[in-house]
């Protein structure tokens, strides 16, 4: 009887840990997705910066604002 009770307790704990692991895997997937998005934005910004440094536009503020709005990094909500 004692062994059956311990087995049930262990099975419950394994179930809880499996559930937690699934939650953490989902969170990791979401964080990696977000990381990849920001890495793509950074790469795009670096490319644009390199182009702008070649051209040397006098007022880069408009370009920066355009990039920020284009990538949805700021909204007027």
Secondary structure, DSSP 8 states (H G I E B T S, - for coil): -HHHHHHHHHHHHHHHHHHHHHHHHHHHHHHHHHHHHHHHHHHHHHHHHHHHHHH--S-THHHHHHHHHHTTS----
